[in-house]
Amino acid sequence: MAAQSANGFVGRVEESDAFVSFVVGSERAVAYVCNGEEAIGEYFWGEVDDPTSITFTGRSGASLQAEFVGDGFSGEFTHVDGVKHPFEAVEGGDGAGLFVVIGEDAIAAEVAAGWVVDNDGAQRGALRRAGKFEPAPSLDLAGLSDGDKIYPVIQLIIQNGIIAPSNIVAPSNIVAPNNVFRVSTPDGPIELIAPTTTTDDREATKPAISP
């Protein structure tokens, strides 16, 4: 197993009800720790010098540190209150990983949602509208419904060492005019650059689970 697993890594955070998931590219990583309640819902992202060693401090002051050991990551999540929680994260299988709401409409409406699905199919998710926490609905890759709006939901995967959306596909043999996509989070958007994707790559980038 390599440190750059296609579906990232998933695990349970000890001494809490939280799950952790992260995707590690050759230059950047994104991680999410969530317990499905207001107490824990932390995003971490940024550049990495070494994909086998990750250290991030979130905007809230919480931090995450992980080292690739054997066949997965061993790490520690430190809550903003200073309490430390160790975790072990293994390669995400089919249907497991990090799922997020993306798009300018969601960012403008201050709607942010993310889910972690573990290898047993259990999930933790959190939703915030204009900074206010709400229990997240069950993950649905058809999108997050909000009145007459539906915000796109994608899985973050690793493709050719780059963090990519799993279910956005451009027309065959046509280069997408804009391969920047933005994840909506309570701390502001995460801007990522996806590799050029065509329908020839559909099998490699199809959603890991069905709605």
N, C-alpha and C positions, 0 to 999 in steps of 0.2 A: 504494500500500500504506500502511496506517495502522500506528501503533505498537501498536494493539490487534488483533492478528490472532487469528482464532477458535481456531486450533490452536497459538497461540504461535509461538515461534521456536526453531530448532534449528541447531546448528553443531558443528564439531570444534575442539577446543582444541589450539592449536599446541604443538609440542615435548612432546607427551604422546599417550596413546592415548585420552584422555577426550573425551566428548561433553558439550555443554551444551544445556539447554533451559529456557526460561522463558515464563511467561504473565504478561502485564501488563494489569491492569485499570485502571479510572479512579482507584482509590484504593489498591489493593494489588497486589503482585507475588509470585510464587513462582518460584524457580529451582533447578535441580539440575545438578551437575557430577559425572560418574561415568566411571570408566575400566573398570568391570567387575571391578576388583580392589580389594584392601583399601586401596591407597595413596590413592585419590581417590574420595570419595563424600560430597559436601558439599551440604547444603540451605541455601537462603537465602530469607527471606520477611519481609514487613513492609509498612508503608505507603509509598506513593510520592506525592510532591508533583506530579511531572511524569512521565507515562508514557513520555516520550521520553528520560528520563535516570534511570538506576537505579544506586544505590550501596548495597551491603549488606555487613555483616560478619557472618559466621556465628559460631555458638557456639564453634567450635574455634579461631577466630582467623583463618581463611581469609576472603578477601573477593572480591567480584565487583563490577565497574563496567562499565556499558554505556551507549552513547549511540546513539539512533536516527539513522542517517545514510543518506540516499537511500532504499533499499528494504529496509533491515534494520538490525540492531544491530552496532556495532563495539565491542569491549570487551576486558577483561583480567580473568583469574582469577588471584588470588594465593594460592598454596598456603600452608598453615600453616607450612611451612618457609621461607617468604619468597620462593620462586621464582615469578616472574611469567610467565603464559602468555597471550598475546593470542588472540583468537578473533573470527570473523565469524559471525553467526547470521542466517539468512534465515527467511522465513515458512514454517511447517510445512504441508506438503500433506496429502493424504489418507493416513492411517495413521501420520503423523509427530507427534511431540510428547512430552509428559511424562506418564508413567503411574505411578500410585502405589497402594499398599495403604492402605485406609481402614478405619475402624470401631473400636468400643470393644473388641471381642474381640482384635483385633490389638494395640491399645495395651496392654491388660491383660497379654497374653502377651509383650509386648516383641518383637513381630515387625514389622520394618520393611523395606520393599522399594520400590525405585523403578527405573524404566527410562527411558532416553532413546532414542527411535527417530528416526533421521534420514530425510531425504527419499529416500535410496536403500534404505530398509528395514533398514539395519544398526542394531544396538541395543547398548547398554551397560546393564547392570543390576547392582545390588548388593542383598544380603539380609543382615540382621542379626537374630539371635535372642538375646535377653538380652545384647546388646552384642557378641556374637561374630559375626565376618564369615563368610559362606559365599558361594560362587558362586551367583548368582541363576539360576533356571531361565529358559528362554525365556518371554517375555511371553505371558500367556494371559488374555484378558479374562473367561474363565469364573471366574477367581479363582486365588489362590495356595493350593495344597494343602499342608497341614501335618498329616500323620496323618489323623485323622478330622475335622479342621477345614478349612474353605475360607474364606479371607479375601477380601473384595471388592477387586477391582482396577478402577480407573477412570482415564480420561484427564482431565486438567485442561484446560478450555477457557475461552474468554472468551465470555460471553453477555450482551449489553446492558451491556458495560463491567464485568461482575462475573465473578470466577473461579467456575466452576461444574463439577460432575462431569458427564461426557459421557453416562453411561449409567444414571442414576438418574431414573426418571420416575414422577411421582405419577398417581393416577387422574384421568381427564378431568374438568376443571372443579372439582376438589376441591383446596383449598389444603393443602399438606403441613403437618402439625402442628408439624414441627420441621425447619427448613431449614438447620440447622447440621450440617456434616459435618467430621470430624477425620481428617487425614492422619497416619499413623503414621510417625515418623522416628526415627533413633537419638538425636536430640537432644530428643525429646519431641514431643507432638502439635502439628500446625499446625491451628488452628481457623479454618474459613472459613464464610462464610454464602453459600449458593447462592440464586440467584433462584428464585421459585416456578415450578415446571415442571409441565406437565400433558401428557397424551398428545397434545394438539393440537400440542405442540412437538416431537414425537418425531423428525421428520426433521432438525430443527436440532440435536438432542442425541444422536442415535444414536452408538454406538461407531464410532470411525474405522476400526478394523480388526476382523476377525472372529477368534475364538479359533483 
